[in-house]
Amino acid sequence: MICEECGFRDCYVAKHMNEGTRKYWIRKESSDGIWRFDKKLKSMMKDATPDEKELVKEFEKTVKGLFRQFEANKHKFDLIFARFVRDYKRTTGRRETGWKGSSKSLTKRKQSSQRGELYQSAMNHMCKDFQSLVPIKIPLGYYDKQTESHSDYEPDFWFKHDGIDIPVEFKTFDKSGMVKSKFKRGILQSRRYGNLSFMKLNNPKKLSAIIVCCPEEKLFSCAVIDERAKSIL
């Protein structure tokens, strides 16, 4: 949207997060249990992991630190989980996509979407303690080969390492959802961002990254991946 007052082109329309949903996850996170690193995604993507071992190691270390920091702030969850989120429909004028053909009920889809928004807002909050992980707050415009303008390049974070900016996709999953078949959608989105990184001169190999987690089981994982990822899927 374009602000009528100042002409700024990237204003968001906000909406209230459902307070019942918000309090549910605050209670859930405040209960016993620690976040654990799950190796499924890492193992699955080993043949699509780039050769830059130091970069891969640093990303995993950063993500583990992010979840440790999140866990250490249990007493602040009421501040960390967002009360307001972006109203995607009203901000962009487009409907949400990606659920076509899904067997999930409308209620289940809404709950999944709200959970993802809450946990992403929390991780955005944690990023202030990590210089290498930077939230992306507005979509990045680009032109395709036909010189048409697009504004749907919106990774969740940049991972900055040794002069390279790598787009990162963040996904949450339902209980028992940390499996290969569920990872596919997030990996494809991550690779889309990597392939579109021609807009950024400092990602020459078009790398991308993904962080996945299951709040109900307190499991998380991550991977840096390259163009070979699609062949694995």
FIGUPA-219759 format. One record per residue (C-alpha): x, y, z; residue in one letter; residue number from 1. Coordinates in Angstrom, 1 decimal, m for minus. Example, Ala and Ser with C-alpha at 12.3 -4.5 7.8 and 13.67 -1.06 7.14 Angstrom:
      px      py      pz  r    k
    12.3    m4.5     7.8  A    1
    13.7    m1.1     7.1  S    2
REM end
This chain:
      px      py      pz  r    k
     0.0     0.0     0.0  M    1
     1.0     3.6    m0.4  I    2
     0.5     5.8     2.6  C    3
    m1.9     8.7     1.8  E    4
    m0.1    10.9     4.3  E    5
     3.5    10.6     3.5  C    6
     3.6     8.6     0.2  G    7
     5.7     5.8     1.7  F    8
     5.2     2.7    m0.6  R    9
     5.7    m0.1     1.9  D   10
     3.2     0.6     4.7  C   11
     1.7    m2.5     6.3  Y   12
    m1.9    m2.9     7.5  V   13
    m1.8    m4.5    10.9  A   14
    m4.3    m6.8    12.5  K   15
    m4.7    m8.1    16.0  H   16
    m3.2   m11.6    16.7  M   17
    m5.9   m13.8    18.2  N   18
    m5.3   m13.4    22.0  E   19
    m6.4   m16.9    22.8  G   20
    m3.9   m18.4    20.3  T   21
    m1.2   m16.1    21.6  R   22
    m1.8   m17.1    25.2  K   23
    m1.9   m20.7    24.3  Y   24
     1.6   m20.6    22.9  W   25
     2.9   m18.5    25.8  I   26
     1.7   m21.2    28.2  R   27
     3.1   m23.9    26.1  K   28
     6.5   m22.3    25.9  E   29
     6.6   m21.5    29.6  S   30
     6.0   m25.1    30.6  S   31
     8.8   m27.6    31.1  D   32
    10.8   m29.0    28.2  G   33
    13.8   m27.8    26.2  I   34
    14.3   m27.2    22.5  W   35
    16.3   m30.0    20.8  R   36
    18.1   m30.0    17.5  F   37
    16.7   m32.6    15.1  D   38
    19.0   m34.0    12.4  K   39
    16.4   m35.1     9.9  K   40
    16.6   m32.0     7.7  L   41
    20.4   m31.8     8.0  K   42
    20.8   m35.4     6.9  S   43
    18.2   m35.1     4.2  M   44
    20.0   m32.2     2.6  M   45
    23.6   m33.4     3.0  K   46
    24.0   m33.8    m0.8  D   47
    22.8   m30.3    m1.4  A   48
    24.9   m28.7     1.3  T   49
    27.6   m26.3    m0.1  P   50
    31.3   m27.0     0.3  D   51
    31.8   m23.9     2.4  E   52
    32.1   m25.9     5.7  K   53
    32.8   m22.8     7.8  E   54
    29.7   m21.1     6.6  L   55
    27.5   m24.1     7.1  V   56
    29.0   m24.7    10.6  K   57
    28.4   m21.0    11.5  E   58
    24.8   m21.0    10.4  F   59
    24.0   m24.1    12.5  E   60
    25.8   m22.6    15.5  K   61
    23.8   m19.4    15.0  T   62
    20.4   m21.1    14.8  V   63
    21.2   m23.2    17.9  K   64
    22.1   m20.0    19.7  G   65
    18.9   m18.4    18.5  L   66
    16.7   m21.2    20.1  F   67
    18.8   m21.2    23.3  R   68
    18.3   m17.5    23.6  Q   69
    14.6   m17.9    23.0  F   70
    14.4   m20.5    25.7  E   71
    16.3   m18.2    28.1  A   72
    13.7   m15.5    27.7  N   73
    10.7   m17.6    29.1  K   74
     9.9   m14.8    31.5  H   75
     9.5   m12.3    28.7  K   76
     7.2   m14.3    26.3  F   77
     4.3   m11.9    26.8  D   78
     6.5    m9.2    25.3  L   79
     8.2   m11.4    22.7  I   80
     5.1   m12.9    21.0  F   81
     3.5   m10.3    18.8  A   82
     0.1    m8.7    19.6  R   83
    m0.2    m7.4    16.1  F   84
     0.8    m9.0    12.7  V   85
     0.6    m7.9     9.1  R   86
    m2.8    m8.3     7.4  D   87
    m1.5    m9.8     4.2  Y   88
    m4.7    m9.5     2.2  K   89
    m5.2    m5.8     3.0  R   90
    m1.6    m4.9     2.7  T   91
    m1.0    m6.5    m0.7  T   92
    m4.5    m6.7    m2.2  G   93
    m3.8   m10.4    m2.9  R   94
    m5.2   m13.4    m1.3  R   95
    m2.9   m15.9     0.6  E   96
    m1.6   m18.6    m1.7  T   97
     0.0   m22.0    m1.1  G   98
    m2.9   m23.9     0.5  W   99
    m4.7   m24.9    m2.8  K  100
    m5.6   m28.6    m2.7  G  101
    m4.7   m28.9     1.0  S  102
    m6.7   m31.4     3.0  S  103
    m6.4   m29.2     6.1  K  104
    m9.6   m27.5     7.3  S  105
    m9.9   m23.8     7.2  L  106
    m9.6   m23.6    11.0  T  107
    m6.5   m25.8    11.0  K  108
    m4.9   m23.7     8.3  R  109
    m5.6   m20.5    10.2  K  110
    m4.1   m22.0    13.4  Q  111
    m1.0   m23.0    11.5  S  112
    m0.6   m19.6    10.0  S  113
    m1.0   m17.8    13.3  Q  114
     1.5   m20.1    15.0  R  115
     4.0   m19.4    12.2  G  116
     3.4   m15.6    12.6  E  117
     3.9   m15.8    16.4  L  118
     7.1   m17.8    16.3  Y  119
     8.6   m15.7    13.5  Q  120
     7.9   m12.5    15.5  S  121
     9.6   m14.1    18.5  A  122
    12.7   m15.1    16.4  M  123
    12.8   m11.6    14.9  N  124
    13.0   m10.3    18.5  H  125
    15.8   m12.7    19.3  M  126
    17.8   m11.6    16.3  C  127
    18.9    m8.4    18.0  K  128
    21.5   m10.6    19.8  D  129
    22.9   m12.0    16.6  F  130
    24.7    m9.7    14.1  Q  131
    24.7   m12.4    11.4  S  132
    21.0   m13.0    11.4  L  133
    19.0   m10.0    10.2  V  134
    15.1    m9.9     9.9  P  135
    13.8    m8.7     6.5  I  136
    11.0    m6.3     7.3  K  137
     9.6    m5.3     3.9  I  138
     9.4    m7.2     0.5  P  139
    12.3    m6.5    m1.9  L  140
    11.3    m5.4    m5.4  G  141
    12.8    m6.9    m8.5  Y  142
    12.3    m7.0   m12.3  Y  143
    12.0   m10.3   m14.2  D  144
    13.5   m11.0   m17.7  K  145
    10.5    m9.3   m19.3  Q  146
    11.2    m6.2   m17.1  T  147
     7.9    m6.7   m15.2  E  148
     8.0    m5.4   m11.6  S  149
     7.5    m7.8    m8.7  H  150
     7.3    m7.3    m5.0  S  151
     7.1   m10.9    m3.7  D  152
    10.7   m11.5    m2.8  Y  153
    10.4   m11.7     0.9  E  154
    12.7   m14.1     2.8  P  155
    12.4   m14.1     6.6  D  156
    16.0   m13.3     7.4  F  157
    19.4   m12.6     5.9  W  158
    22.2   m14.7     7.1  F  159
    25.4   m12.6     6.8  K  160
    28.7   m14.4     6.6  H  161
    32.0   m13.2     5.3  D  162
    30.5   m10.7     2.9  G  163
    27.7   m12.9     1.7  I  164
    24.0   m12.4     2.2  D  165
    22.0   m15.7     2.2  I  166
    18.1   m15.6     2.2  P  167
    16.6   m17.7     5.0  V  168
    13.1   m19.3     5.1  E  169
    11.5   m20.0     8.5  F  170
     8.8   m22.6     8.9  K  171
     6.8   m24.1    11.8  T  172
     5.1   m27.5    11.7  F  173
     2.4   m29.4    13.5  D  174
     3.2   m32.3    15.9  K  175
     4.8   m35.1    13.9  S  176
     5.4   m32.7    11.0  G  177
     9.2   m32.8    11.1  M  178
     9.4   m35.3     8.2  V  179
    10.7   m35.1     4.6  K  180
     7.4   m34.9     2.9  S  181
     6.5   m31.8     5.0  K  182
     9.8   m30.1     4.4  F  183
     9.3   m29.9     0.6  K  184
     7.3   m26.7     0.4  R  185
     9.7   m24.8     2.6  G  186
    12.8   m26.0     0.7  I  187
    11.3   m25.0    m2.6  L  188
    10.5   m21.5    m1.2  Q  189
    14.0   m21.3     0.1  S  190
    15.5   m22.2    m3.3  R  191
    13.2   m19.7    m5.0  R  192
    14.8   m17.0    m2.8  Y  193
    18.2   m18.3    m3.5  G  194
    17.7   m18.3    m7.3  N  195
    16.3   m14.8    m7.1  L  196
    19.4   m13.6    m5.3  S  197
    20.8   m12.2    m8.6  F  198
    19.4    m8.9    m7.1  M  199
    22.0    m9.2    m4.4  K  200
    25.5    m9.1    m5.8  L  201
    26.9   m10.7    m2.7  N  202
    25.4   m14.2    m3.1  N  203
    27.2   m15.4    m6.2  P  204
    26.4   m19.1    m5.7  K  205
    22.7   m18.4    m5.1  K  206
    22.8   m20.2    m1.8  L  207
    19.7   m20.2     0.5  S  208
    19.0   m21.5     4.0  A  209
    16.0   m22.9     5.9  I  210
    15.0   m23.1     9.6  I  211
    12.3   m25.5    10.6  V  212
    10.7   m26.1    14.0  C  213
     7.9   m27.9    15.7  C  214
     6.8   m26.0    18.8  P  215
     4.6   m28.8    20.2  E  216
     7.6   m31.2    20.3  E  217
    10.2   m28.5    20.8  K  218
    12.3   m29.7    17.9  L  219
    14.2   m27.6    15.4  F  220
    16.6   m28.0    12.5  S  221
    18.3   m26.0     9.8  C  222
    20.4   m26.3     6.6  A  223
    22.2   m24.2     4.1  V  224
    21.4   m25.5     0.6  I  225
    22.4   m24.9    m3.0  D  226
    20.8   m25.6    m6.4  E  227
    21.1   m29.4    m6.0  R  228
    18.2   m29.4    m3.5  A  229
    15.5   m29.8    m6.1  K  230
    16.9   m33.0    m7.3  S  231
    16.7   m34.5    m3.8  I  232
    13.0   m33.7    m3.5  L  233
REM end
